[in-house]
Amino acid sequence: MKKITTFFILAVLCSSGNTCRDEQGKQTIKADVIVYGGTSAAVTTAVQVVRMGRSVIVVSPDKHLGGLSSSGLGFTDTGNKEVIGGLAREFYQLIYQHYQKPGSWNWQKQSEYGNRGQGNPAIDGEKRTMWIFEPHVAEAAFEKLIADNKITVYRDEWLDRETGVTRKNNRIISIRTLSGMLFKGNIFIDATYEGDLMASAGVTYTVGREANSVYNETWNGVQKGVFHHGHYFKDNIDPYKIPGDPSSGLLPRISSEQPGENGNGDKKIQAYCFRLCLTQHPGNKAPITKSEGYDSTQYELLVRVAETRWNEFFAKYDAIPNMKTDVNNHGPFSYDNIGENWDYPEASYERRREIIKEHITYQKGLLYFMSTDARLPAWVRETMNSWGYSKDEFVDNGYWPYNIYVREARRMLGEYVMTENDVLNKRPVPRPVGMGSYTMDSHNVQRYVTPEGFVQNEGDIGVRAPKPYQIDLGSLLPEKEECINLIVPVCVSCSHIAFGSIRMEPVFMILGQSAGTVASMALEKRKNIHDLAYEEIKNRLESDGQILQYLPE
């Protein structure tokens, strides 16, 4: 009884989202729920908490909300749209409403854009949703959700990962940011791509690829010679500076290490890149110019690829409205900076900034190299020169996306570990709180030299889920013994290859709403998040539009 009373008193004290100062005069912010992160999941979590009558504060290291959804990933990886409900669908309905306004088509007529997307139509008129969009439109939709629900956001506030998390037994009491601000709450949500709050709170997690033997999987671990997409070297390309002479050393961006045996685990992660928003419209195009740190030698491997039958570089310039494109990696040598991010998940903020800067230098340099180097075919240079940065996107960041695409970082090891057996519907999920449907998709992890002496990529996997699958409540919750008031809707408890499907932005929004529901119900019922009755959670989720079971029409 004493434990419940203490919990209730704290809830009342924090329920108004009030501000005070400690003995040292530092600002302390209180709310029922503290959401750490600026991702799409952070927004949907906070909105759900408010709609369920509780106070919430968003503490965002980002100035711009929405994560990758508003940072270039406008060609949404939806999978089966029928299982995207609730606040996630509401977001895509806001996108639809925007593009129904004639004034939204500044550089292109709506009729000229049509309903683009192979197997992924941009517009669903019947359900009033739009799935493909410009970055600034997505950001405006997230900001509308924040404003309409009167949610307070503290931006550019970075968790003190060393000493900023205060715990008492297995409960988080407060978090402090590097600026000195202190945030106190009853329940905390880690909605970051990196899982920084989770890690700083002492919750168990993993990084990298498990061996297949760990969870009885097939598509985890090292996958040499497995080519599910076209992102591999299809011809024999010599990896050495002087062709045929290993003593001359390897060309840049080829590892001297061997990848290991197939099915074995490692601590390596799939490649990152920036999802650029380029345009061909003369009135909106900023030119691609030589950037600081440009080094043409970093792209020697591309020259050798271009001497073969390579012609696929521009195949993932996916059209989004207003004559723009969401640029993704495609082919054996492209925008993915393979092997240069392995230490990012655990790295300090300073080291992460170095990694991000190196990725920017690589990707900007690749654009310039493609547009200027005479060793590339003329058609490549001409095509690249037809594109430029969109001047009306990321206007305060030099037209460059705000966020790097963290496709994978830490993953919690919680109450339930999602594996490929769940994604492939090989076992029942006991307590579903959302659904996914996308292919188990991992980009390349490493680039190495084969025993035959040629360069090759490894780690690119794409295994289709036979039908939409359920995601378990326990994958959002730490073990009860570790923490009883933390929910993790992004760096969920799952294997590397299962995360390859779960990691899609619509799913993060879905799981964010579910996290907000669990947090609010725990406060309402004065229980810990682990002690809620699942049937009550299920009923509330379904009443709010979440899809928990796939029932094809």
CORVEN-V327310 format. One record per backbone hydrogen bond with DSSP energy under -0.5 kcal/mol. NH is the residue of the N-H (numbers start at 1). CO is the residue of the C=O. Records with the same first field share a line. If there is no record, write none. Layout:
BEGIN
NH->CO + CO
END
This chain:
BEGIN
5->1
6->2
7->3
8->4
9->5
10->6
11->7
12->8
13->9
14->10
15->11 + 12
17->14
20->28
22->26
25->22
28->20
29->182
30->18
31->184
33->55
34->187
35->33 + 57
36->34 + 189
37->35 + 59
39->191
40->66
43->39
44->40
45->41
46->42
47->43
48->44
49->45
50->46
51->47
52->48
53->50
54->49
57->33
58->152
59->35 + 57
60->58 + 154
61->59
66->38
67->38
69->66
70->67
71->68
73->68
74->72
76->74 + 131
78->76
81->79
83->80
84->81
85->83
86->545
88->85
89->85
90->86
91->87
92->88
93->89
94->90
95->91
96->92
97->93
98->94
99->95
100->96 + 97
101->98
104->101
105->102
106->104
112->109
113->109
114->110
119->117
120->117
122->116
124->129
125->123
128->124
129->124
130->92
131->122
132->122
133->74
138->134
139->135
140->136
141->137
142->138
143->139
144->140
145->141
146->142
147->143
148->144
149->145
150->147
151->146
152->56
154->58
155->153
156->60 + 62
157->60
158->156
160->176
161->159
164->160
166->164 + 174
167->165
168->171
171->168
173->166
174->166
175->183
176->164
177->181
178->158
180->177
182->27
183->175
184->29
185->173
186->31 + 32
187->32
188->485
189->34
190->487
191->36 + 189
199->195
200->196
201->197
202->199
203->198
206->411
208->409
209->266
212->263
214->211
215->211
216->212
217->212
222->264
226->223
227->225
228->226 + 460
232->230
234->232
237->235
238->236
239->453
241->249
242->245
243->241
245->242
246->244
248->245
249->246
251->239
254->251
255->447
263->222
264->261
266->209
271->444
276->274 + 327
278->276 + 325
279->388
280->323
281->323
282->280
284->281
285->281 + 282
286->284 + 389
289->287
294->291
298->295
299->296
300->297
303->299
304->300
305->301
306->302
307->303
308->305
310->305
315->312
316->313
317->314
318->316 + 326
320->324
324->320
325->278
326->318
327->276 + 325
328->316
337->272
338->336
340->337
344->341
347->343 + 344
352->348
353->349
354->350
355->351
356->352
357->353
358->354
359->355
360->356
361->357
362->358
363->359
364->360
365->361
366->362
367->363
368->364
369->365
370->366
371->367
372->368 + 369
373->369
376->373
380->377
381->377
382->378
383->379
384->380
385->381
386->382 + 383
387->384
388->279
389->286
390->277
391->284 + 389
393->390
397->394
399->394
400->397
405->273
406->404
407->405
409->410
410->194
411->206
412->491
413->204
414->412
415->474 + 477
416->474
418->416 + 493
422->419
423->419
424->420
425->422
426->421
427->421
430->428
433->471
434->471
436->469
440->463
441->439 + 500
442->440 + 461
445->458
446->458
448->456
450->448 + 454
453->450
455->237
456->448
458->446
459->223
461->442 + 459
463->440
464->462
469->436
471->434
473->431
475->472
476->473
477->474
478->486
482->479
483->479
484->170
487->188
488->476
489->487
490->190
492->490
493->475
494->412 + 492
495->418
499->495
500->496
501->498
502->498
503->499
504->501
507->504
508->504
509->505
510->506
511->507
512->508
513->509
514->510
515->511
516->512
517->513
518->514
519->515
520->516
521->517
522->518
523->519
524->520
525->521
526->522 + 523
527->522
529->484
531->528
532->529
536->533
537->533
538->534
539->535
540->536
541->537
542->538
543->539
544->540 + 541
545->542
546->541
548->546
551->549
END
